[in-house]
Amino acid sequence: MTSPKRLHIGLSLAPTWLSGDAWRRADSNVEGLFTSAFAIDLAQRAEAAHLDFVFRPDVSCLPVEMLESGPGFTSLDPTILLAAVAQQTSHIGLVSTVSTTFYPPYVVARQLQSLNWISNGRVGWNIVTALQGHENFGLEQMPDADERYARAAEFTELVHQLWGSFPFEALTIDRANGCYADTTQVRPVNHEGTYLKVKGPLNLPAFPGTRIPLIQAGASESGRDFAASVADLVFAPTPDKEAALELRRDLGRRAERHGRSAQAIRLLPGLSLYLADTREQARAVFMQTHGRMNRARKLASIKEMTGLDLADWPLDRPVTRADLPVVAPDASSRTHSSLLRRLIERESLSIDQLLLRPEVISAAHWQVVGTVDDAFEQIADWAASGAIDGFIAAPGGSVESLNLFLDQLMPRLVQAGLFREGYSGSTFAHHLDEQG
Ligand SMILES: Cc1cc2nc3c(=O)[nH]c(=O)nc-3n(C[C@H](O)[C@H](O)[C@H](O)COP(=O)(O)O)c2cc1C
């Protein structure tokens, strides 16, 4: 019998277990959210479970209306936060989120390479083209998604050039002859492209012996194509196994068209885990978390994504494929709007059912509401079907759910041969490239 392929597993540092109403629980420690200790403790526990990485999603704006009902989009700057985490961990990968739409590439190349030095080669870059926040960067309007991806492609290539502009090998540090660096190896990049103009070189050398893995999330046509051209892994919303199988196959084919191997790109869906000791308790935790949701805001978001206005919809009338406007509006995330349309096309749900589905509450992520056994069985099944290369855990509902993931589900996966027993290296790229 062949042993199962080992999964790659990350943990979201965005406190998903405090979302909805979960932050109101007595043990939520929500007061600690803006301390570095909050993330350090999580990263240390994730490292004790030998996870590939911790991951901080991020946005550069604050939708104030969301703040009344929970911490929402508030967050420390992810790269600065991960520098603090790096000091208190030694093996786990540290994935920061940085937008290619808003930030200057020289700053991004420098900050990520700095974090790579601070963490001894453990950085990953989650490349986002972003969904909102253009007003905070002097832009009159958000560039459309295809333009954002075109800029992202140029930006990413340029950041690689900047990392390569000062190779580690240029540091000769020859004390006897007084020669610190071989300057013939340190070259400007002289980039003048469609969107960006940067001379270079970067003012710090590349951390030696490893690369900085790239992560991408958008799964529209242009998002998939961009990911297939550069990404090591895709953080994808795949609400069901079929969606994951389709996306994984498609990404592999696209990677090959870009001259890469299909295995070079790994699919790691987000996995929302509402875990408790029994299914009934897990369901109760889920309902306590999302039962009091802001209905008007959810309906507005459905309208923005699909064009469907459900404001006066009768409670007993299912929402069906025929109700969808023929022409979908220009949604900011085509990934999320097409997954929501897909759900409405495939199932006829009442409005109350629709409002509790992952496509509406959690960015369309794969979701398990149940016991550790339930989660284990689904993960093992998706892995055996070849639908995933791993997942990014987003425990929801309670701190207990997070604890069950780290303390019970992870050991089950190790026991089943689906996850490593210990680290065999100490860079993020090493964990990703490690053979199962
Ligand atoms: C699962 C997922 C997670 C995302 N996370 C972020 C994020 O943390 N920050 C951000 O600014 N944008 C985020 N985005 C937005 C994407 O970077 C992208 O701008 C958006 O999805 C539009 O691309 P698309 O047309 O391919 O969907 C995310 C998108 C998806 C699908």
The ligand as an SDF file (V2000), in Angstrom:
LIG
                    3D

 31 33  0  0  0  0  0  0  0  0999 V2000
   -9.8450   33.7250   -0.9240 C   0  0  0  0  0  0  0  0  0  0  0  0
   -9.4800   35.1480   -1.2270 C   0  0  0  0  0  0  0  0  0  0  0  0
   -8.7570   35.8660   -0.2830 C   0  0  0  0  0  0  0  0  0  0  0  0
   -8.3960   37.1900   -0.5280 C   0  0  0  0  0  0  0  0  0  0  0  0
   -7.7120   37.8780    0.4360 N   0  0  0  0  0  0  0  0  0  0  0  0
   -7.4130   39.1840    0.2400 C   0  0  0  0  0  0  0  0  0  0  0  0
   -6.7540   39.9350    1.2650 C   0  0  0  0  0  0  0  0  0  0  0  0
   -6.3920   39.4380    2.3360 O   0  0  0  0  0  0  0  0  0  0  0  0
   -6.5330   41.2400    1.0220 N   0  0  0  0  0  0  0  0  0  0  0  0
   -6.9050   41.8600   -0.1410 C   0  0  0  0  0  0  0  0  0  0  0  0
   -6.6670   43.0550   -0.2790 O   0  0  0  0  0  0  0  0  0  0  0  0
   -7.5070   41.1690   -1.1340 N   0  0  0  0  0  0  0  0  0  0  0  0
   -7.7710   39.8490   -0.9660 C   0  0  0  0  0  0  0  0  0  0  0  0
   -8.4000   39.1450   -1.9740 N   0  0  0  0  0  0  0  0  0  0  0  0
   -8.7100   39.8330   -3.2620 C   0  0  0  0  0  0  0  0  0  0  0  0
   -7.8320   39.3740   -4.4230 C   0  0  0  0  0  0  0  0  0  0  0  0
   -6.4780   39.7590   -4.2150 O   0  0  0  0  0  0  0  0  0  0  0  0
   -8.3210   39.9550   -5.7610 C   0  0  0  0  0  0  0  0  0  0  0  0
   -8.0900   41.3510   -5.7880 O   0  0  0  0  0  0  0  0  0  0  0  0
   -9.7900   39.7730   -5.9990 C   0  0  0  0  0  0  0  0  0  0  0  0
  -10.2000   38.4680   -5.6690 O   0  0  0  0  0  0  0  0  0  0  0  0
  -10.1330   40.0590   -7.4650 C   0  0  0  0  0  0  0  0  0  0  0  0
   -9.6280   39.0670   -8.2850 O   0  0  0  0  0  0  0  0  0  0  0  0
  -10.5770   38.0120   -9.0160 P   0  0  0  0  0  0  0  0  0  0  0  0
  -11.2960   38.8000  -10.0610 O   0  0  0  0  0  0  0  0  0  0  0  0
   -9.6270   36.9950   -9.5620 O   0  0  0  0  0  0  0  0  0  0  0  0
  -11.4920   37.4530   -7.9700 O   0  0  0  0  0  0  0  0  0  0  0  0
   -8.7490   37.8120   -1.7530 C   0  0  0  0  0  0  0  0  0  0  0  0
   -9.4480   37.0660   -2.7150 C   0  0  0  0  0  0  0  0  0  0  0  0
   -9.8130   35.7600   -2.4770 C   0  0  0  0  0  0  0  0  0  0  0  0
  -10.5530   35.0100   -3.5350 C   0  0  0  0  0  0  0  0  0  0  0  0
  1  2  1  0
  2  3  1  0
  2 30  2  0
  3  4  2  0
  4  5  1  0
  4 28  1  0
  5  6  2  0
  6  7  1  0
  6 13  1  0
  7  8  2  0
  7  9  1  0
  9 10  1  0
 10 11  2  0
 10 12  1  0
 12 13  2  0
 13 14  1  0
 14 15  1  0
 14 28  1  0
 15 16  1  0
 16 17  1  0
 16 18  1  0
 18 19  1  0
 18 20  1  0
 20 21  1  0
 20 22  1  0
 22 23  1  0
 23 24  1  0
 24 25  2  0
 24 26  1  0
 24 27  1  0
 28 29  2  0
 29 30  1  0
 30 31  1  0
M  END
$$$$
